[in-house]
Amino acid sequence: MLYQPTTLNCKGKLLDLSSPKVMGILNTTPDSFYDGGQFQNEKSILDQAEKMILEGVDIIDIGGMSSRPGAEIIGTEKELQRVIPAIQSIIKAFPESIISIDTINSKVAKEAVSAGASIINDISAGILDEQMFDTVAALKVPYVLMHMKGKPNNMQKAPVYDDVLTEVLDFLIERVGKLRLLGVKDIVIDPGFGFGKEIEHNFRLIRHLHVFKMMELPILAGISRKSFIYKTLNSSAKGALTGTIALHMVALDEGAKILRVHDVKAAVETIKIWESLQNV
């Protein structure tokens, strides 16, 4: 039996991972692939946060830079202007909230934690900002470490792997080793579905997600409404909820402890059904 940590220490608030948790996506961007432009003022941000809380969200993941395929990296100040007021408003209105900051920028991560965030979610695994790992170690907050091949602006330009499973696993093992040397304790691993992967790469990673349990770390699955789902269905991001739910069930069976989602209610209900199946 492989050990997986059952708690994350989020600035003194313990997040219990003995049952799977839901991370709700709240993008303050004008150009994210599914919900871009919807949450760019305080009222819409607070309304969405309240909706997710009422639906049972465990973590609210706030991002100020789109990481959709083809997106460019934006300036630090623009990103700060988008995320810091959002974090401050949510913490003021819902002080018990656990907020993660979705950023590749160590300065943004530091300012966000100061504003009230208590998890750092980095799609670049510290590759795009060499100060990120030292910042995470100093802040002593959980860190989501994700695999991405390339950068958002080029990651989907015919990504090639000899073996996607082995290469993603080796990458995560190497990065976790560096974090451990710095004393980082709470680490979540994310294979990076859709980030420098063809459709078949994503399905292979989901089907073999259990392999990542050998790292003895919580696994996050971020598959919500992504293009490998809607392209398989000849649909669109708006039409990808059913496919997302189907793959969430598989991800849970394979060992995922956190689902990162646009649709909180659907994910919470999926976990309830999955847990009922485990208890039969």
C-alpha positions as CSV (number, residue, x, y, z in Angstrom):
1,M,0.0,0.0,0.0
2,L,1.5,3.3,-1.1
3,Y,1.3,6.2,1.3
4,Q,-0.3,9.4,0.2
5,P,-0.5,12.4,2.6
6,T,-4.0,13.0,3.8
7,T,-3.7,16.7,4.7
8,L,-2.4,20.0,3.3
9,N,-1.5,22.7,5.8
10,C,-2.9,25.9,4.2
11,K,-1.5,28.6,6.5
12,G,-2.9,26.8,9.6
13,K,-6.1,25.5,7.9
14,L,-5.8,21.7,7.3
15,L,-7.3,20.5,4.1
16,D,-8.3,16.9,4.6
17,L,-7.5,14.8,1.5
18,S,-8.8,11.5,2.9
19,S,-11.7,12.1,0.5
20,P,-11.2,13.8,-2.9
21,K,-11.5,17.6,-3.0
22,V,-12.8,20.1,-5.6
23,M,-10.7,23.1,-6.8
24,G,-13.0,25.6,-8.5
25,I,-11.5,27.7,-11.3
26,L,-12.0,31.5,-11.1
27,N,-10.2,33.3,-13.9
28,T,-10.0,37.1,-13.7
29,T,-8.7,37.1,-17.3
30,P,-10.3,38.4,-20.5
31,D,-9.1,35.5,-22.6
32,S,-9.3,32.2,-20.9
33,F,-10.5,29.4,-23.2
34,Y,-13.8,28.7,-21.4
35,D,-14.8,31.5,-19.0
36,G,-12.6,34.4,-20.2
37,G,-14.0,37.9,-19.5
38,Q,-16.8,36.7,-17.2
39,F,-15.2,37.7,-13.9
40,Q,-13.4,41.0,-14.2
41,N,-15.2,43.1,-11.6
42,E,-15.7,42.7,-7.8
43,K,-19.4,41.9,-8.0
44,S,-19.0,39.1,-10.6
45,I,-16.0,37.7,-8.8
46,L,-17.8,37.6,-5.4
47,D,-21.0,36.2,-7.0
48,Q,-19.0,33.4,-8.6
49,A,-17.1,32.7,-5.4
50,E,-20.3,32.5,-3.4
51,K,-21.9,30.2,-6.0
52,M,-18.9,27.8,-5.8
53,I,-18.9,27.9,-2.0
54,L,-22.6,27.0,-1.9
55,E,-22.0,24.2,-4.3
56,G,-19.3,22.7,-2.0
57,V,-16.0,23.9,-3.4
58,D,-12.9,23.2,-1.2
59,I,-10.4,25.5,-2.9
60,I,-10.9,28.5,-5.1
61,D,-8.2,28.8,-7.7
62,I,-7.7,32.4,-8.9
63,G,-5.7,33.1,-12.1
64,G,-4.9,36.3,-13.8
65,M,-3.0,35.0,-16.9
66,S,-4.6,32.7,-19.5
67,S,-2.6,29.6,-20.1
68,R,-4.7,28.4,-23.1
69,P,-2.7,27.1,-26.1
70,G,-1.2,30.1,-27.9
71,A,-1.4,32.5,-25.0
72,E,1.4,34.9,-24.3
73,I,3.0,35.5,-20.9
74,I,1.8,38.8,-19.5
75,G,3.6,41.4,-17.4
76,T,3.8,41.0,-13.6
77,E,1.9,44.3,-12.8
78,K,-1.0,43.4,-15.1
79,E,-1.3,40.0,-13.4
80,L,-1.1,41.6,-9.9
81,Q,-3.9,44.0,-10.8
82,R,-6.1,41.2,-11.8
83,V,-5.6,38.8,-8.9
84,I,-4.8,40.7,-5.7
85,P,-8.1,42.7,-5.5
86,A,-10.0,39.4,-6.2
87,I,-8.2,37.6,-3.4
88,Q,-8.7,40.4,-1.0
89,S,-12.4,40.7,-1.8
90,I,-13.1,37.0,-1.4
91,I,-11.1,36.7,1.9
92,K,-13.0,39.7,3.3
93,A,-16.4,38.3,2.2
94,F,-15.6,34.6,2.9
95,P,-12.8,34.5,5.4
96,E,-12.8,30.7,5.8
97,S,-12.1,30.2,2.1
98,I,-9.0,28.4,1.0
99,I,-7.6,30.2,-2.1
100,S,-4.9,29.1,-4.5
101,I,-3.1,31.4,-6.8
102,D,-2.6,30.1,-10.3
103,T,0.7,31.8,-11.4
104,I,4.1,31.1,-12.9
105,N,5.5,34.3,-11.3
106,S,7.2,34.2,-7.9
107,K,6.4,37.9,-7.2
108,V,2.7,37.3,-7.9
109,A,2.8,34.2,-5.7
110,K,4.3,36.1,-2.8
111,E,1.9,39.0,-3.1
112,A,-1.1,36.7,-3.4
113,V,-0.1,34.7,-0.3
114,S,0.3,38.0,1.5
115,A,-3.2,39.0,0.3
116,G,-4.8,35.8,1.6
117,A,-4.0,32.9,-0.7
118,S,-2.7,29.8,0.9
119,I,-1.7,27.5,-2.0
120,I,0.5,28.2,-5.0
121,N,-0.5,26.5,-8.3
122,D,2.3,26.7,-10.9
123,I,1.8,25.3,-14.3
124,S,5.5,25.7,-15.1
125,A,6.8,23.8,-12.1
126,G,9.3,26.6,-11.4
127,I,10.9,26.4,-14.8
128,L,9.7,29.9,-16.0
129,D,10.8,31.7,-12.8
130,E,13.9,30.5,-11.2
131,Q,12.9,32.3,-7.9
132,M,9.7,30.3,-7.6
133,F,11.0,27.3,-5.6
134,D,12.9,29.6,-3.1
135,T,9.7,31.6,-2.8
136,V,7.6,28.6,-2.1
137,A,10.1,27.3,0.5
138,A,10.0,30.7,2.3
139,L,6.3,31.1,2.3
140,K,5.7,27.5,3.6
141,V,2.4,26.9,1.7
142,P,1.4,23.9,-0.4
143,Y,2.6,23.9,-3.9
144,V,1.0,22.4,-7.0
145,L,3.7,21.2,-9.3
146,M,2.6,20.7,-12.9
147,H,4.2,19.3,-16.0
148,M,4.2,21.4,-19.2
149,K,6.1,20.7,-22.3
150,G,7.2,24.1,-23.7
151,K,5.3,27.3,-22.9
152,P,1.6,28.2,-23.5
153,N,2.4,30.0,-26.7
154,N,4.1,26.9,-28.3
155,M,3.2,23.9,-26.1
156,Q,0.6,22.4,-28.6
157,K,2.8,22.7,-31.7
158,A,3.2,19.0,-32.3
159,P,4.5,17.8,-28.9
160,V,6.5,14.6,-29.2
161,Y,7.3,12.0,-26.5
162,D,9.1,8.6,-26.6
163,D,6.8,7.6,-23.7
164,V,4.6,10.4,-22.3
165,L,4.0,8.5,-19.0
166,T,7.7,8.0,-18.3
167,E,8.8,11.4,-19.3
168,V,6.2,13.2,-17.2
169,L,6.9,11.0,-14.2
170,D,10.7,11.6,-14.5
171,F,10.1,15.3,-14.7
172,L,7.9,15.4,-11.6
173,I,10.3,13.3,-9.6
174,E,13.2,15.6,-10.5
175,R,11.4,18.7,-9.6
176,V,10.0,17.3,-6.3
177,G,13.6,16.4,-5.4
178,K,14.7,20.0,-5.7
179,L,11.7,21.1,-3.6
180,R,12.5,18.6,-0.9
181,L,16.1,19.9,-0.7
182,L,14.7,23.3,0.0
183,G,12.5,21.9,2.8
184,V,9.1,22.2,1.0
185,K,6.7,19.7,2.7
186,D,3.3,20.0,1.1
187,I,3.5,19.2,-2.6
188,V,0.7,18.2,-5.0
189,I,1.6,16.8,-8.4
190,D,-0.3,17.5,-11.7
191,P,0.6,15.6,-14.9
192,G,-0.6,18.7,-16.9
193,F,-3.4,17.5,-19.1
194,G,-3.5,19.5,-22.2
195,F,-0.2,21.3,-21.6
196,G,2.0,20.1,-24.4
197,K,0.1,16.8,-25.1
198,E,-1.7,15.4,-28.0
199,I,-5.1,13.8,-27.5
200,E,-3.7,10.3,-27.1
201,H,-1.1,11.5,-24.6
202,N,-3.9,12.9,-22.4
203,F,-5.9,9.7,-22.5
204,R,-2.8,7.6,-21.8
205,L,-2.0,9.8,-18.7
206,I,-5.5,9.4,-17.4
207,R,-5.7,5.7,-17.9
208,H,-2.3,5.3,-16.1
209,L,-2.7,8.0,-13.5
210,H,-2.2,5.4,-10.8
211,V,1.5,5.2,-11.8
212,F,2.0,8.6,-10.2
213,K,0.9,7.2,-6.8
214,M,4.5,5.8,-6.5
215,M,5.6,9.4,-5.7
216,E,3.5,9.2,-2.5
217,L,2.0,12.7,-3.1
218,P,-1.5,13.9,-3.7
219,I,-2.5,14.0,-7.4
220,L,-4.4,16.8,-9.0
221,A,-6.4,16.2,-12.2
222,G,-7.1,19.3,-14.3
223,I,-9.1,18.1,-17.2
224,S,-12.2,20.3,-17.1
225,R,-13.7,21.0,-20.5
226,K,-10.3,20.8,-22.2
227,S,-9.8,20.4,-25.9
228,F,-8.8,16.8,-26.0
229,I,-12.3,16.1,-24.6
230,Y,-14.3,18.3,-26.9
231,K,-12.3,17.4,-30.0
232,T,-12.9,13.7,-29.3
233,L,-16.6,14.6,-29.0
234,N,-16.6,16.9,-32.1
235,S,-18.0,19.5,-29.7
236,S,-16.7,22.7,-28.0
237,A,-15.7,23.7,-24.5
238,K,-19.3,24.5,-23.7
239,G,-20.4,21.0,-24.8
240,A,-17.7,19.2,-22.9
241,L,-19.3,18.8,-19.4
242,T,-20.5,15.2,-19.9
243,G,-17.0,14.1,-21.2
244,T,-15.4,15.9,-18.2
245,I,-17.6,14.1,-15.7
246,A,-16.9,10.7,-17.4
247,L,-13.1,11.3,-17.1
248,H,-13.4,12.6,-13.6
249,M,-14.8,9.2,-12.6
250,V,-11.8,7.5,-14.2
251,A,-9.3,10.0,-12.6
252,L,-10.8,9.3,-9.2
253,D,-10.5,5.5,-9.8
254,E,-6.9,6.1,-10.7
255,G,-6.1,8.0,-7.5
256,A,-6.8,11.7,-8.1
257,K,-7.3,13.5,-4.8
258,I,-8.1,17.0,-6.2
259,L,-10.3,17.8,-9.2
260,R,-9.7,21.2,-10.7
261,V,-13.0,22.2,-12.4
262,H,-15.1,24.9,-13.9
263,D,-18.3,23.1,-12.8
264,V,-18.2,22.7,-9.0
265,K,-21.6,21.2,-8.4
266,A,-21.1,18.5,-11.1
267,A,-17.7,17.6,-9.6
268,V,-19.0,17.5,-6.0
269,E,-21.8,15.1,-7.1
270,T,-19.3,13.0,-9.1
271,I,-17.2,12.5,-6.0
272,K,-20.3,11.6,-3.9
273,I,-21.3,8.9,-6.5
274,W,-17.7,7.6,-6.7
275,E,-17.4,7.4,-2.9
276,S,-20.7,5.5,-2.7
277,L,-19.3,3.0,-5.1
278,Q,-16.2,2.6,-2.9
279,N,-18.4,1.8,0.1
280,V,-20.3,-1.1,-1.6
